[in-house]
Amino acid sequence: MKDTKDTQEAKTPEAPTKEEKKVAKTFTQEDLNRVLQERLSEEKAKSESEKQKAVEEAKKEAERLATLSQEEKQKELTEKQREYLESKEREIQLRENKLDAIAKLDELKMPIKFAEFVINEDKEKMFERIKQLNESWTTSLNEAIADQLKGNAPKDFTSKAQKKITKVISTF
C-alpha cells in the first residue's frame, strides 16, 4: 500500500509556486541609462520652463514699476511690506497659540497630538475647542473603560465548597 501512495504522489504534478510564476524582468545598463536620461531631461525642461516664467514675470513687474511715479512706487513698496509683516504676525500668533494649546492639553492630561486640531488665531475660540474636545474625550474614555470592565460578577462558590467539606468530614 505504501508503494502505491509513493508512486501516486510522485506522479501528481506540483503546482508552480508564486516565485516560479513571476518572471523577473531584467534591464541592461543601456536601458537603465536611457530611462534615467529621459527622466533627467524631463526634469531639466520643467525647471527651465519654471525659470523662464519667473524671469518673464520679473520683467513685467519691472516694466510696470518703471511706468509708475515715485509716489506710486513708494505706495506699492509699503503695501508689500505691510502684507509681509501681517503674514509674519499671523505665523507668530499661530506658533504662540500652538504652544498654549500644547500646555493646556498637557495640563488636562490629553494627547498633545490634538493641538493641530484645536489651533486657531483667536485664543478664545481655541480654548473653547479644547474645552469641547476635553468633554468629548473624557466621555468617550469613560465609556470605553466601562465597556472594558463590563462582565458578569464572579460566582460565589463558597457555599458549595462548604457543603462538600462537611460531607467529606461527616464520612470520617
QUIKA-V466120 format. One record per helix or strand. SS is the DSSP state (H for helix, E for strand). FROM is the first residue (numbers start at 1). LEN is the number of residues. If there is no record, write none. Layout:
ss->SS from->FROM len->LEN
ss->SS from->FROM len->LEN
This chain:
ss->H from->2 len->10
ss->H from->18 len->4
ss->H from->29 len->39
ss->H from->70 len->38
ss->H from->112 len->7
ss->H from->123 len->27
ss->H from->158 len->14
